[in-house]
Amino acid sequence: MEKQYTLAEKVVQQQLDAYNQGNLEAFANCYAEDVLMYNFPENEAQLEGKKRLEEIYQTIFAKSPNLHCELRNRIVLDNQIIDHESITGMADKPTFEAVAIYRVSGDKITHCWFMYPDGE
């Protein structure tokens, strides 16, 4: 029997797939126009708005053609998805672990929090 995904999980998986393909348009289309991104546990947004997301990730994708995110574990809690990720191929940080917490409304990611090991 095929696993049934929630809408929130589908959107988060779509953005992960697009990230791994370096497909900026497909990646950005998973996010709300007013998306907010934070570095956990800070309460101040590090990124505000889809336009800014596109600017930042266009540079990341261009500088890191071998960028890849491997999903280590996923927790789904209604419209919130928590992913443990292993990222490789980043130009300035070749390998690192992260936890990403996504909040989804409808079919768009509205908020993200990123957690990195101490010192990262």
DRENNU-913397 format. One record per residue: x, y, z of N, C-alpha, C in turn; residue in three letters. Coordinates in pm, 1 decimal. Atoms other than C-alpha are relative to their C-alpha. Example, Ala and Ser with C-alpha at 12.3 -4.5 7.8 and 13.67 -1.06 7.14 Angstrom:
2
<rec <89.0, -119.0, 0.0>, <1230.0, -450.0, 780.0>, <90.0, 120.0, 0.0>, "Ala">
<rec <-82.0, -119.0, -6.0>, <1367.0, -106.0, 714.0>, <-77.0, 109.0, 73.0>, "Ser">
This chain:
120
<rec <84.3, -119.2, 0.0>, <0.0, 0.0, 0.0>, <88.6, 125.3, 0.0>, "Met">
<rec <-77.8, -122.6, 11.3>, <134.9, 342.8, -99.0>, <-31.3, 94.1, 115.4>, "Glu">
<rec <15.5, -94.0, -111.5>, <194.0, 594.9, 180.8>, <-82.5, 120.8, -44.7>, "Lys">
<rec <80.5, -119.5, 23.9>, <-60.4, 876.2, 196.1>, <66.3, 119.1, 68.0>, "Gln">
<rec <-65.0, -118.8, -53.1>, <100.2, 1216.9, 240.5>, <-103.6, 108.2, 28.2>, "Tyr">
<rec <83.3, -116.5, -25.2>, <-62.8, 1519.0, 399.8>, <38.6, 107.7, -101.1>, "Thr">
<rec <-31.4, -109.9, 90.3>, <-78.2, 1835.0, 188.4>, <126.7, 71.8, 47.2>, "Leu">
<rec <-118.0, -67.2, -54.0>, <178.3, 1995.3, 420.5>, <126.7, -78.4, -33.4>, "Ala">
<rec <-116.8, 82.3, 28.5>, <417.6, 1703.5, 376.4>, <32.9, 0.5, -149.5>, "Glu">
<rec <-22.6, -4.3, 145.0>, <372.3, 1708.9, -2.7>, <74.7, 127.4, -39.3>, "Lys">
<rec <-62.5, -128.3, 33.7>, <466.9, 2077.9, -21.0>, <145.4, 2.4, 46.7>, "Val">
<rec <-136.5, 1.8, -52.3>, <773.4, 2031.0, 198.3>, <87.4, -94.0, -83.1>, "Val">
<rec <-76.4, 92.4, 82.8>, <883.0, 1731.2, -8.5>, <27.0, 59.6, -137.5>, "Gln">
<rec <-19.2, -64.3, 130.3>, <831.8, 1926.8, -331.8>, <114.2, 101.4, 6.7>, "Gln">
<rec <-107.4, -98.8, -9.3>, <1058.9, 2205.3, -206.1>, <134.3, -68.7, 19.6>, "Gln">
<rec <-124.4, 75.2, -16.9>, <1321.3, 1949.4, -99.3>, <47.5, -55.5, -134.9>, "Leu">
<rec <-34.8, 52.7, 131.8>, <1312.2, 1785.8, -443.5>, <52.4, 111.0, -91.3>, "Asp">
<rec <-42.3, -113.5, 82.3>, <1340.8, 2125.2, -616.1>, <136.3, 52.6, 45.6>, "Ala">
<rec <-129.5, -40.4, -56.4>, <1629.4, 2222.8, -383.0>, <109.6, -90.2, -54.5>, "Tyr">
<rec <-100.3, 95.7, 46.4>, <1815.6, 1906.1, -480.4>, <23.6, 7.3, -150.4>, "Asn">
<rec <-14.2, -17.5, 144.9>, <1757.4, 1980.9, -850.0>, <58.1, 137.2, -34.8>, "Gln">
<rec <-44.5, -136.4, 25.8>, <1870.0, 2343.2, -809.5>, <-100.3, 77.3, -82.5>, "Gly">
<rec <107.2, -60.2, 79.1>, <1534.3, 2443.2, -960.3>, <-63.3, 113.9, 80.8>, "Asn">
<rec <43.2, -115.3, -78.7>, <1478.1, 2793.0, -821.8>, <-149.6, 26.7, -12.3>, "Leu">
<rec <141.9, -29.4, 20.5>, <1132.6, 2841.8, -974.9>, <-89.1, -98.1, 76.3>, "Glu">
<rec <79.5, 101.4, -70.2>, <991.1, 2512.7, -842.3>, <18.0, 12.0, 151.0>, "Ala">
<rec <-28.9, -17.8, -143.2>, <1160.2, 2571.4, -504.9>, <-79.7, 117.5, 56.2>, "Phe">
<rec <66.9, -121.3, -48.5>, <1024.8, 2924.9, -463.6>, <-151.9, -12.6, -4.8>, "Ala">
<rec <145.2, 16.1, 11.2>, <675.0, 2820.9, -574.9>, <-60.8, -75.0, 118.5>, "Asn">
<rec <49.6, 70.4, -119.1>, <645.5, 2613.5, -257.2>, <-19.2, 94.1, 118.7>, "Cys">
<rec <1.1, -95.6, -110.6>, <669.1, 2927.6, -41.9>, <-103.9, 109.8, -19.9>, "Tyr">
<rec <95.1, -111.6, 1.8>, <414.8, 3195.6, 46.8>, <72.8, 130.0, -34.7>, "Ala">
<rec <-58.0, -130.4, 35.6>, <472.7, 3550.6, -78.0>, <62.8, 68.7, 121.1>, "Glu">
<rec <-48.2, -66.8, -121.3>, <524.5, 3666.1, 282.0>, <74.2, -95.8, 93.9>, "Asp">
<rec <-71.6, 99.4, -79.6>, <736.5, 3369.5, 399.2>, <100.5, 67.8, 94.4>, "Val">
<rec <-99.1, -45.6, -98.3>, <951.3, 3422.5, 708.0>, <90.5, -117.0, 34.3>, "Leu">
<rec <-96.1, 102.7, -38.7>, <1269.7, 3228.3, 785.4>, <82.3, 49.9, 117.1>, "Met">
<rec <-71.2, -31.8, -123.2>, <1443.8, 3220.8, 1120.7>, <112.4, -100.3, 23.1>, "Tyr">
<rec <-97.5, 92.7, -56.5>, <1758.3, 3071.3, 1269.4>, <-43.5, -25.4, 142.7>, "Asn">
<rec <47.7, 38.1, -133.3>, <1634.1, 2883.3, 1576.3>, <113.1, 14.8, 100.0>, "Phe">
<rec <125.8, -38.5, -62.5>, <1601.4, 2989.0, 1857.6>, <-30.9, 149.0, -8.3>, "Pro">
<rec <22.3, -143.6, 10.7>, <1618.6, 3355.0, 1750.8>, <-142.8, 30.1, -44.2>, "Glu">
<rec <135.7, -39.4, 36.8>, <1286.4, 3535.9, 1716.1>, <-2.5, 103.0, -112.5>, "Asn">
<rec <-6.5, -99.7, 105.6>, <1407.8, 3778.5, 1450.6>, <14.1, -69.8, -135.2>, "Glu">
<rec <-4.6, 62.5, 132.2>, <1341.1, 3682.9, 1088.7>, <132.7, 30.8, -69.3>, "Ala">
<rec <-124.1, -14.9, 76.6>, <1660.4, 3625.9, 886.1>, <-30.5, 25.0, -146.9>, "Gln">
<rec <44.1, -16.5, 138.3>, <1465.4, 3630.7, 560.2>, <-148.7, 31.5, 3.1>, "Leu">
<rec <140.7, -37.7, 6.7>, <1137.0, 3802.9, 482.4>, <-42.7, 12.2, -145.4>, "Glu">
<rec <59.7, -11.7, 132.3>, <936.2, 3746.7, 164.9>, <59.8, -91.5, -104.8>, "Gly">
<rec <-38.2, 91.5, 107.2>, <947.8, 3522.0, -137.2>, <103.0, 63.0, -93.7>, "Lys">
<rec <-94.6, -68.2, 88.6>, <1133.7, 3782.3, -345.8>, <141.8, -10.0, 56.9>, "Lys">
<rec <-131.4, 10.3, -64.4>, <1421.9, 3783.7, -96.0>, <49.0, -145.3, -1.2>, "Arg">
<rec <-33.8, 142.0, 5.8>, <1414.1, 3401.5, -80.6>, <57.7, -33.5, -137.7>, "Leu">
<rec <-46.8, 25.7, 136.0>, <1454.7, 3391.0, -460.2>, <139.3, 58.4, -23.4>, "Glu">
<rec <-131.7, -63.2, 14.9>, <1749.9, 3632.9, -448.5>, <108.7, -82.1, 68.9>, "Glu">
<rec <-99.1, 74.1, -77.9>, <1931.3, 3435.3, -179.8>, <26.1, -138.0, -60.0>, "Ile">
<rec <-18.3, 136.0, 50.5>, <1869.6, 3089.8, -322.8>, <50.8, -2.1, -143.9>, "Tyr">
<rec <-59.1, -7.7, 133.6>, <1956.2, 3198.4, -677.6>, <152.4, -0.1, 13.0>, "Gln">
<rec <-144.6, -5.9, -24.8>, <2304.8, 3280.2, -545.1>, <51.2, -133.4, 53.0>, "Thr">
<rec <-41.5, 128.8, -56.7>, <2325.6, 2959.4, -339.8>, <6.5, -106.2, -108.9>, "Ile">
<rec <3.3, 101.3, 105.6>, <2225.0, 2739.7, -633.6>, <111.6, 23.2, -103.1>, "Phe">
<rec <-103.9, -31.1, 98.5>, <2467.8, 2920.5, -868.6>, <139.8, -34.4, 52.9>, "Ala">
<rec <-132.6, 24.5, -59.3>, <2763.8, 2890.0, -629.7>, <21.1, -145.4, 41.2>, "Lys">
<rec <-8.7, 136.6, -53.3>, <2686.7, 2531.1, -524.4>, <-72.0, -98.1, -92.7>, "Ser">
<rec <68.2, 87.9, 95.6>, <2602.9, 2315.4, -830.6>, <-17.0, -144.1, 48.0>, "Pro">
<rec <10.4, 136.4, -52.4>, <2653.2, 1992.6, -630.6>, <-78.5, -5.4, 131.0>, "Asn">
<rec <77.8, -7.6, -123.1>, <2422.9, 2099.2, -348.5>, <-100.7, -114.6, 8.3>, "Leu">
<rec <94.3, 110.3, -19.5>, <2223.9, 1810.5, -204.1>, <-39.1, -8.2, 147.0>, "His">
<rec <52.6, 16.7, -134.6>, <2004.4, 1765.6, 100.4>, <-58.6, -139.5, 12.5>, "Cys">
<rec <51.7, 133.7, -26.6>, <1950.6, 1414.1, 231.5>, <-88.4, 4.8, 123.6>, "Glu">
<rec <93.5, 4.0, -111.4>, <1647.2, 1368.3, 451.6>, <35.5, -117.9, 89.6>, "Leu">
<rec <-35.4, 104.7, -96.2>, <1751.8, 1174.9, 762.3>, <-121.9, -50.5, 76.5>, "Arg">
<rec <119.5, 35.5, -77.6>, <1421.3, 1183.3, 948.8>, <-104.0, 109.7, -18.2>, "Asn">
<rec <108.1, -97.8, 13.2>, <1082.8, 1353.5, 922.6>, <-108.2, -29.7, 102.9>, "Arg">
<rec <114.0, 7.6, -91.7>, <814.4, 1422.7, 1181.8>, <-109.4, 88.7, -58.6>, "Ile">
<rec <114.5, -74.8, 52.1>, <471.4, 1532.2, 1060.3>, <-98.9, 19.9, 113.6>, "Val">
<rec <98.2, -33.8, -102.3>, <243.2, 1711.0, 1306.1>, <-96.6, 100.5, -61.5>, "Leu">
<rec <100.4, -81.8, 67.0>, <-61.7, 1840.5, 1117.6>, <66.1, 85.2, -107.8>, "Asp">
<rec <-55.2, -88.4, 103.2>, <61.2, 2145.8, 923.1>, <145.6, 39.0, 27.9>, "Asn">
<rec <-139.3, -28.4, -32.4>, <410.5, 2142.9, 1075.6>, <84.6, -124.1, -28.2>, "Gln">
<rec <-89.3, 108.0, 39.9>, <694.1, 1933.2, 939.5>, <137.0, 29.9, 59.3>, "Ile">
<rec <-134.1, -14.5, -55.7>, <1025.6, 1876.9, 1116.6>, <90.8, -98.7, -73.1>, "Ile">
<rec <-93.5, 82.6, 75.8>, <1311.3, 1747.6, 900.7>, <139.5, 7.8, 60.1>, "Asp">
<rec <-142.9, 7.5, -30.9>, <1656.4, 1633.1, 1009.9>, <68.1, -21.6, -133.7>, "His">
<rec <-59.9, -0.5, 132.3>, <1875.7, 1702.7, 708.7>, <152.7, -6.4, 7.8>, "Glu">
<rec <-144.7, 0.7, 18.4>, <2230.2, 1632.0, 599.6>, <26.9, 66.6, -134.5>, "Ser">
<rec <-21.6, -79.0, 120.4>, <2350.3, 1891.0, 347.5>, <145.2, -13.5, -44.1>, "Ile">
<rec <-133.6, 8.4, 58.0>, <2648.3, 1842.3, 117.6>, <6.1, 89.0, -123.4>, "Thr">
<rec <-20.8, -74.1, 123.8>, <2797.1, 2043.5, -166.4>, <-17.1, 150.2, 9.1>, "Gly">
<rec <10.3, -145.5, -16.0>, <2749.9, 2394.0, -21.8>, <139.9, 58.8, -19.6>, "Met">
<rec <-129.7, -57.1, 35.7>, <3030.3, 2613.8, -156.4>, <84.1, 37.7, 121.9>, "Ala">
<rec <-78.2, -48.3, -113.7>, <3133.3, 2764.3, 178.7>, <-5.7, -91.8, 122.6>, "Asp">
<rec <13.0, 93.4, -112.8>, <3039.5, 2471.0, 407.5>, <-32.2, -136.6, -59.8>, "Lys">
<rec <22.1, 121.5, 79.3>, <3086.8, 2134.2, 230.4>, <-99.7, -100.8, 57.5>, "Pro">
<rec <91.0, 97.7, -59.7>, <2895.3, 1914.8, 479.7>, <-46.8, 50.3, 135.8>, "Thr">
<rec <50.9, -35.4, -132.3>, <2667.9, 1992.9, 771.7>, <-137.9, -60.2, 22.6>, "Phe">
<rec <130.6, 50.6, -41.3>, <2362.6, 1874.7, 961.1>, <-87.1, 118.5, 40.4>, "Glu">
<rec <94.0, -104.9, -39.6>, <2051.9, 2083.3, 1024.2>, <-135.6, -62.1, 29.8>, "Ala">
<rec <140.8, 32.9, -20.8>, <1697.7, 2061.3, 1150.8>, <-79.4, 117.2, -56.0>, "Val">
<rec <86.5, -102.3, 57.5>, <1434.4, 2249.9, 954.2>, <-142.7, -26.3, 46.2>, "Ala">
<rec <139.3, 9.0, -42.9>, <1089.2, 2319.4, 1093.0>, <-80.6, 87.1, -95.7>, "Ile">
<rec <81.9, -69.3, 99.0>, <830.5, 2414.7, 832.9>, <-143.2, 11.1, 50.6>, "Tyr">
<rec <143.1, -17.9, -26.6>, <484.6, 2560.4, 894.3>, <-66.0, 28.4, -134.1>, "Arg">
<rec <67.2, -8.3, 129.2>, <245.9, 2522.2, 602.3>, <-143.4, 47.8, 20.5>, "Val">
<rec <138.9, -44.1, 2.7>, <-79.8, 2702.0, 531.5>, <-50.6, -21.3, -141.9>, "Ser">
<rec <48.4, 35.3, 133.1>, <-285.1, 2565.7, 242.8>, <105.6, -82.9, -69.4>, "Gly">
<rec <-103.1, 73.2, 73.3>, <-26.9, 2458.9, -14.0>, <131.0, 77.6, -8.3>, "Asp">
<rec <-122.8, -81.2, -0.7>, <251.5, 2704.5, 77.2>, <66.7, -4.9, 137.1>, "Lys">
<rec <-78.2, -10.4, -123.4>, <528.6, 2712.1, 335.1>, <-0.1, 146.7, 40.8>, "Ile">
<rec <10.3, -138.4, -47.8>, <475.4, 3024.5, 546.3>, <111.7, 39.0, 96.2>, "Thr">
<rec <-104.9, -26.0, -98.4>, <744.4, 2991.1, 813.9>, <100.3, -115.3, -1.4>, "His">
<rec <-104.5, 101.3, -15.1>, <1076.6, 2808.3, 852.1>, <91.4, 41.7, 114.1>, "Cys">
<rec <-100.8, -19.6, -103.3>, <1310.0, 2772.6, 1145.0>, <111.9, -99.2, -29.0>, "Trp">
<rec <-114.1, 87.2, 24.0>, <1660.4, 2633.5, 1093.7>, <84.4, -9.2, 125.9>, "Phe">
<rec <-79.2, 27.2, -118.8>, <1859.6, 2476.3, 1373.8>, <128.2, -70.8, -44.7>, "Met">
<rec <-129.9, 56.8, 35.1>, <2231.1, 2400.3, 1341.2>, <73.0, -41.8, 127.4>, "Tyr">
<rec <-80.2, 36.6, -118.0>, <2478.1, 2227.6, 1574.4>, <71.7, 123.4, 55.5>, "Pro">
<rec <-73.6, -112.7, -62.1>, <2655.4, 2461.1, 1818.4>, <123.4, 34.0, -80.6>, "Asp">
<rec <-117.2, -46.1, 70.2>, <2916.9, 2668.6, 1647.7>, <-14.6, 5.6, -150.3>, "Gly">
<rec <18.2, 0.9, 145.3>, <2772.7, 2634.6, 1297.9>, <-50.4, 134.5, -47.5>, "Glu">
